[in-house]
Amino acid sequence: MRKTFGKFVAGASALALLGSLLAACGTNASQNASGGAGEAGGDGGKMYIPIVSKGFQHQFWQAVKQGAEKAAAELNVEITFEGPESESQVDKQIEMLQVALDKKPDAIGFAALDSKASAPLLEQAKANDIPVVAFDSGVESDIPVATAATDNIAAAGLAADKMAELIGGEGEIAMIVHDQTSRTGVDRRDGFKNRIEEKYPNIKIVDIQYGGGDHLKSTDLAKAIMQAHPNLKGFFGANEGSAIGVLNAVKEMNMQGKITIIGYDSGKQQIDAIKNGEMAGAITQNPIGIGYETVKAAVAAAKGETVEPNIDTGFFYYDKSNIDNEEIKAVLYE
């Protein structure tokens, strides 16, 4: 644990004071401590669990952070929560994971931007007996002791069903997905695409583009798709940034009311767009629950307790008809 002391005047009395302070602080944890595995347990220090997220730029991650902090407070452990500025910065996230592991934490929470790139560091965590709990996105490894996430394949499949219903079971649609490297990107893309192809033969997905979760890039991609496919009837945006990008593109092209938009996640812009009819609906996860369950599982794993390997944190489809229901309001975030 990091402990901070003020400057002390040299001399015997100052040394005595320092000694007494050290003794008194032996069982306290600094709010910003980095912690370490060796300090958990018998000496009374707080357990330290770093949480390495995909980013901070979307309200979704702030809600995950809120849930993680809630669990940390209840379980009396210390966490840090960080992620790169953009969800395209795989290298930066890997650097953050390395720094977190170098602090020798008791356990770690990790949402992979690239499900394969992190494999060497996960091996390092395993070699140092540091339990890893994956959240939001799983990784291509059996090292994580648990994964706290939405069933993204099922959720995207539901989005596909809603799209088919809203466009009358036929026509051209397109998708803007955040990436094709993370587990969420792959599962949401495939969950939506496969459901359309399996159940709705008269609906054609004319294009799938990847905007990195950046709403500006996603806007440009969506506009290009609309220009190339003037008969487009629907768009699926596979995360918050993707959905907002699609929404902005439809507005800029003056296609409101002509193109059905279904999004993923929540956030104020999507909530407002659904309420005013610009977006048909969206899938909401339970981001606070994801953060909470991640820390809860990490603490249990650090204590050597058995944890459920797949923690399904749930999802809902919301639109103008149910957005004010208490069940839905509880999992929306602004």
C-alpha positions in Angstrom: 0.0 0.0 0.0 1.2 3.5 -0.6 1.4 5.7 2.5 2.0 9.4 2.3 3.7 11.3 5.1 4.4 15.0 5.5 7.9 16.4 5.8 9.4 15.9 9.2 12.0 18.0 10.9 15.2 16.1 11.4 15.9 15.1 15.0 15.1 12.4 17.5 11.7 13.7 18.2 10.8 13.7 14.5 12.0 10.1 14.1 9.9 9.1 17.1 6.9 10.8 15.6 7.5 9.0 12.3 7.8 5.7 14.0 4.5 6.2 15.8 2.8 7.2 12.6 4.1 4.1 10.9 2.8 1.9 13.6 -0.6 3.7 13.6 -1.0 3.4 9.8 -0.2 -0.2 9.6 -3.8 -1.3 9.2 -5.0 1.6 7.0 -5.1 1.9 3.2 -4.6 5.0 1.1 -7.5 5.9 -1.1 -5.2 6.0 -4.1 -3.0 3.1 -3.2 -1.6 0.7 -5.8 -1.5 -2.2 -3.4 -0.1 -5.6 -4.0 -0.8 -9.3 -3.6 1.6 -9.6 -0.7 -0.3 -7.0 1.3 -3.7 -8.7 1.3 -4.8 -10.7 4.2 -3.0 -11.1 7.5 -1.4 -7.7 7.8 -4.8 -6.0 7.6 -4.0 -4.1 4.3 -6.7 -3.7 1.7 -6.9 -6.0 -1.2 -5.9 -4.2 -4.5 -7.7 -4.9 -7.8 -6.9 -2.8 -10.9 -9.6 -2.7 -13.5 -8.4 -2.2 -17.1 -11.3 -1.1 -19.3 -11.7 -0.6 -23.0 -11.9 3.1 -22.6 -13.5 6.1 -20.9 -15.0 8.0 -23.8 -18.5 6.5 -23.6 -21.0 6.8 -20.7 -21.2 3.0 -20.7 -17.7 2.8 -19.2 -18.5 5.4 -16.6 -21.5 3.2 -15.5 -19.2 0.2 -15.4 -16.8 2.2 -13.2 -19.7 3.2 -10.9 -20.7 -0.5 -10.4 -17.0 -1.5 -9.7 -16.7 1.3 -7.1 -19.9 0.2 -5.5 -18.6 -3.3 -5.0 -15.2 -2.1 -3.9 -16.8 0.0 -1.2 -19.1 -2.8 0.0 -16.2 -5.4 0.0 -13.6 -3.0 1.5 -11.1 -3.4 -1.3 -9.3 -0.9 -3.3 -9.6 -0.6 -7.1 -8.2 1.6 -9.9 -10.2 1.9 -13.1 -8.6 3.0 -16.4 -8.7 2.6 -20.1 -7.3 4.2 -23.3 -8.8 7.3 -24.8 -10.1 5.4 -27.8 -11.3 1.8 -28.2 -8.9 1.5 -31.2 -5.8 1.9 -29.0 -5.0 -1.8 -28.4 -1.3 -1.1 -27.8 -2.1 1.5 -25.2 -4.5 -0.9 -23.4 -1.8 -3.6 -23.4 0.6 -1.2 -21.8 -1.9 -0.4 -19.1 -2.4 -4.1 -18.4 1.4 -4.5 -18.1 1.6 -1.7 -15.6 -1.3 -3.1 -13.6 0.4 -6.5 -13.5 3.7 -5.0 -12.5 2.1 -3.7 -9.3 1.4 -7.4 -8.3 -2.3 -7.0 -7.5 -4.4 -9.5 -5.7 -6.6 -10.0 -8.8 -7.3 -8.0 -12.0 -10.4 -7.1 -14.1 -9.8 -6.9 -17.8 -12.0 -6.0 -20.8 -10.0 -6.8 -23.9 -10.0 -4.6 -27.0 -8.2 -7.4 -28.8 -9.1 -10.9 -27.6 -5.8 -12.4 -28.8 -3.2 -9.6 -28.3 -3.4 -9.8 -24.5 -2.6 -13.6 -24.4 1.1 -13.2 -23.3 0.2 -10.9 -20.4 -2.5 -13.2 -19.3 0.1 -16.0 -19.2 2.2 -13.7 -17.0 -0.7 -13.2 -14.7 -1.2 -16.9 -14.4 2.5 -17.5 -13.7 2.3 -15.0 -10.9 -0.9 -16.4 -9.4 -2.9 -13.3 -10.2 -6.6 -14.3 -10.9 -8.0 -12.5 -14.0 -11.7 -11.7 -14.3 -12.7 -10.7 -17.9 -15.6 -8.3 -18.2 -17.7 -7.0 -21.1 -15.4 -8.8 -23.6 -14.0 -12.3 -23.1 -10.6 -13.3 -24.3 -9.4 -16.2 -26.4 -7.9 -18.0 -23.4 -9.0 -20.2 -20.5 -6.9 -18.2 -18.1 -9.7 -15.8 -16.8 -11.4 -17.5 -13.9 -14.7 -15.8 -14.8 -16.3 -13.5 -17.4 -18.9 -10.9 -16.4 -20.7 -9.9 -19.6 -23.9 -9.6 -21.6 -24.9 -12.5 -23.8 -24.1 -10.4 -26.8 -25.0 -13.0 -29.4 -28.5 -13.4 -27.9 -28.9 -9.6 -27.4 -27.9 -8.8 -31.0 -30.2 -11.5 -32.2 -33.1 -9.8 -30.5 -32.0 -6.5 -32.1 -32.2 -8.3 -35.5 -35.7 -9.6 -34.7 -36.8 -6.0 -33.8 -35.3 -4.7 -37.0 -37.1 -7.3 -39.1 -40.4 -6.4 -37.5 -40.0 -2.7 -38.0 -39.0 -2.9 -41.7 -41.7 -5.4 -42.6 -39.5 -8.4 -43.0 -37.8 -7.2 -46.2 -35.4 -4.7 -47.6 -31.7 -3.6 -47.4 -30.0 -2.9 -44.1 -26.5 -2.2 -42.9 -24.4 -2.4 -39.8 -21.8 -0.2 -38.1 -19.8 -2.3 -35.6 -17.2 -1.0 -33.2 -14.5 -3.6 -34.1 -13.8 -7.1 -35.3 -11.2 -7.9 -32.7 -13.0 -7.8 -29.4 -15.4 -10.5 -28.3 -18.2 -8.0 -28.1 -17.6 -6.7 -31.6 -17.5 -10.2 -33.1 -20.5 -11.5 -31.1 -22.8 -8.6 -31.7 -21.9 -8.6 -35.4 -22.4 -12.3 -35.8 -25.5 -12.4 -33.5 -27.3 -9.8 -35.6 -26.0 -11.1 -39.0 -26.7 -14.7 -38.4 -30.2 -14.1 -37.1 -31.1 -12.1 -40.2 -29.6 -14.7 -42.5 -31.3 -17.6 -40.7 -34.8 -16.2 -40.2 -35.3 -13.4 -42.7 -34.5 -14.4 -46.3 -36.0 -11.2 -47.7 -33.7 -8.9 -45.8 -30.2 -8.3 -47.2 -27.3 -6.9 -45.2 -25.6 -4.8 -47.8 -22.6 -3.6 -45.8 -20.8 -4.0 -42.5 -18.3 -1.3 -41.5 -16.1 -0.9 -38.4 -15.9 2.5 -36.8 -13.8 1.8 -33.7 -16.6 3.0 -31.4 -15.8 6.5 -32.6 -19.0 8.4 -33.4 -17.3 10.7 -35.9 -15.8 7.9 -37.9 -19.0 5.9 -37.6 -20.9 8.9 -39.0 -18.7 9.1 -42.1 -19.0 5.4 -42.7 -22.8 5.4 -42.3 -23.1 8.4 -44.7 -21.0 6.5 -47.3 -23.2 3.4 -47.0 -26.4 5.5 -47.5 -24.9 7.1 -50.6 -24.0 3.7 -52.0 -27.3 2.2 -51.1 -30.2 4.7 -51.7 -32.8 2.0 -50.9 -31.4 1.3 -47.4 -34.2 0.7 -44.9 -32.3 0.1 -41.6 -29.1 0.5 -39.6 -27.8 -1.4 -36.6 -25.2 0.4 -34.5 -23.4 -2.2 -32.3 -22.3 0.0 -29.5 -22.9 3.5 -28.1 -20.4 5.3 -30.4 -21.6 3.3 -33.5 -25.2 4.1 -32.8 -24.7 7.8 -32.3 -22.6 7.9 -35.5 -25.5 6.3 -37.4 -28.0 8.7 -35.8 -25.9 11.7 -36.8 -25.4 10.4 -40.3 -29.2 9.9 -40.8 -29.8 13.5 -39.6 -27.1 15.0 -41.8 -28.5 13.2 -44.9 -32.0 14.3 -44.0 -33.2 10.6 -43.8 -35.1 10.8 -40.6 -38.2 8.7 -40.8 -36.9 6.8 -43.8 -34.3 4.7 -42.2 -34.9 2.6 -39.1 -32.1 2.8 -36.5 -31.6 0.3 -33.7 -28.7 0.9 -31.4 -26.9 -0.8 -28.5 -26.1 0.5 -25.0 -27.7 3.6 -23.6 -26.4 7.2 -22.9 -28.3 10.5 -23.0 -28.1 10.9 -26.8 -29.7 7.5 -27.5 -32.3 7.9 -24.8 -33.3 11.3 -26.2 -33.3 10.0 -29.8 -35.6 7.1 -28.8 -37.9 9.4 -26.9 -38.3 11.8 -29.8 -38.6 9.0 -32.4 -35.3 9.5 -34.2 -34.1 6.0 -33.1 -36.5 3.1 -33.0 -34.9 1.3 -30.0 -31.8 -0.2 -28.6 -30.4 -3.0 -26.5 -29.3 -1.9 -23.0 -26.9 -3.9 -21.0 -26.5 -3.7 -17.3 -23.1 -1.8 -17.1 -23.4 -1.1 -13.3 -24.0 -4.8 -12.8 -21.0 -5.7 -15.0 -18.7 -3.5 -13.0 -20.1 -4.8 -9.7 -19.9 -8.5 -10.6 -16.4 -8.1 -11.9 -15.0 -6.8 -8.6 -17.1 -9.3 -6.7 -15.7 -12.2 -8.7 -12.2 -10.8 -8.5 -12.3 -10.6 -4.7 -13.7 -14.2 -4.4 -11.0 -15.5 -6.7 -8.3 -13.7 -4.8 -9.5 -15.4 -1.7 -9.3 -18.8 -3.4 -13.1 -19.2 -3.5 -14.9 -20.8 -6.4 -16.5 -18.4 -8.9 -19.0 -18.9 -11.6 -17.1 -19.0 -14.9 -19.8 -17.2 -16.9 -21.6 -14.4 -15.2 -24.6 -13.3 -17.4 -25.4 -9.7 -16.4 -28.5 -9.5 -18.6 -29.9 -7.2 -21.3 -33.2 -5.6 -22.4 -34.6 -4.1 -25.6 -36.0 -0.7 -24.9 -38.0 1.7 -27.1 -40.5 4.6 -26.7 -43.1 2.2 -25.3 -41.1 0.9 -22.3 -38.3 3.4 -21.7 -40.0 4.8 -18.6 -40.7 1.4 -17.0 -38.9 1.0 -13.7 -37.2 -2.2 -14.9 -35.7 -0.4 -17.9 -34.9 2.8 -16.1 -32.8 0.8 -13.6 -30.3 -0.3 -16.4 -30.2 2.9 -18.4 -27.4 5.4 -17.8 -26.9 9.0 -18.9 
